[in-house]
Amino acid sequence: MTSPYVREITREEHLAHLRLHPDASHLQIPEWADVKPDWLAESVGWFEDGTRTATALVLYRPLPGTRRCLAYLPDGPTIDWLGPRPERLLDPLVAHLEKRGAFSVRIGPPVVVRHWDAGTVTAGLADPDVHHVRELPAAGVDGFALDAGERLRGLGWRRCAQDEDSGFGLGQPRYGCQIPLAGRSVDELREALAPHFEQSLRTAESAGVRVSWGTAADLPDFYRLYAATAARDGFRARPPAYFRRMWEALNAEDSDRLRLYLAEYDGEVLSAALMINVGSRVWHSYAGSGRRGRELRPSSALLWRMLCDARAAGAATYDLRSVTPSLTEDRLLGRLHFKTGAGGRVLEYLGEWERPVGLQGRVLQRALGVYLGRR
């Protein structure tokens, strides 16, 4: 058996591989490159004995004033992370990226280290003596995933810095929330709702809140609510053009890749969210709601409809994306309470890791950090 190597592949080759192995992150499909025009993009493949064994999307961020760039693989690459020799697949990747001018490589292994059941987190939220999800008993710990982190560290990779309280940094968050759907009936999903979420859902249903699919023409309504949520929660809103580009890019290959859901009452849109479908997983993305009609709990009706639709479509996992691991971070606790109330379990991922490349790698890493921090 020959050693694996990495080379550029075409978009068509990448899509063909994903049709056979569809369970990649939405951040690792070729269409995602079209959502991120500020980055250069390349599809790469691993080959062994003439056979393509894995693929990845690489995003390149040039460092101004140089011919070098950061190479970033968000939520990837999707390779065998739990095997005994990750360097066998990572070393040829780094070698390829160095030829492309990378001074640093940043990866996000899609590996879960720990997870906590929704009920455990809910109890932790009610306990003033618990300040962080790591203080709660985990429902599961993956020793192979922990070993993968140690192996990465031994190979010269280092974990990217993130705020320990919020769990957020410049890349993808380290903590997420998912609802398992495989093998569960609608009744079982409903029974798993926390009492506060069930009450909110009943309020919305009794009031006559209606949830439906939207079209591109409804993106302005979505954006109004998303921007209001950003202002209220203190995060920076993306511009409207970002979502128009996302709609066009993700639906280019598959017209059902990206959906827009709207919760309405009396002809007014009160809550909205995007659903991204890739393989057996869906992502709940960029949810927004306004202050008007909050007493009708439209967000609960919206999420419940999206959960049921995802289950009906055969999805195995409903990914609610990021949550804070801090149980004292007031600004972010509402989202954690809402997501775990819907039955979501909290996950701790292996996190993002980076490795300098070449003699100037560490110096240029610091320079890029300063540049991004000023933007």
HELIX and SHEET records of a PDB file:
HELIX    1   1 ARG A   11  LEU A   20  1                                  10    
HELIX    2   2 HIS A   26  GLN A   28  5                                   3    
HELIX    3   3 TRP A   32  VAL A   35  1                                   4    
HELIX    4   4 GLU A   87  LYS A   99  1                                  13    
HELIX    5   5 ALA A  118  ALA A  126  1                                   9    
HELIX    6   6 VAL A  133  GLU A  135  5                                   3    
HELIX    7   7 GLY A  143  GLY A  154  1                                  12    
HELIX    8   8 VAL A  186  GLU A  191  1                                   6    
HELIX    9   9 PRO A  195  ALA A  207  1                                  13    
HELIX   10  10 ALA A  216  ASP A  218  5                                   3    
HELIX   11  11 LEU A  219  ASP A  233  1                                  15    
HELIX   12  12 PRO A  240  LEU A  250  1                                  11    
HELIX   13  13 ARG A  294  LEU A  296  5                                   3    
HELIX   14  14 PRO A  298  ALA A  312  1                                  15    
HELIX   15  15 ASP A  330  GLY A  341  1                                  12    
HELIX   16  16 GLY A  361  ARG A  374  1                                  14    
SHEET    1   A 7 TYR A   5  ILE A   9  0                                        
SHEET    2   A 7 LEU A  40  GLU A  48 -1                                        
SHEET    3   A 7 THR A  51  PRO A  62 -1                                        
SHEET    4   A 7 CYS A  69  LEU A  73 -1                                        
SHEET    5   A 7 ALA A 102  ILE A 107  1                                        
SHEET    6   A 7 TRP A 353  PRO A 356 -1                                        
SHEET    7   A 7 ARG A 158  ARG A 159 -1                                        
SHEET    1   B 9 GLY A 140  VAL A 141  0                                        
SHEET    2   B 9 VAL A 112  TRP A 116 -1                                        
SHEET    3   B 9 ARG A 345  TYR A 349 -1                                        
SHEET    4   B 9 TYR A 175  PRO A 180 -1                                        
SHEET    5   B 9 THR A 317  SER A 322 -1                                        
SHEET    6   B 9 ARG A 281  SER A 289  1                                        
SHEET    7   B 9 GLU A 268  VAL A 278 -1                                        
SHEET    8   B 9 LEU A 258  TYR A 265 -1                                        
SHEET    9   B 9 ARG A 210  GLY A 214 -1                                        
END                                                                             
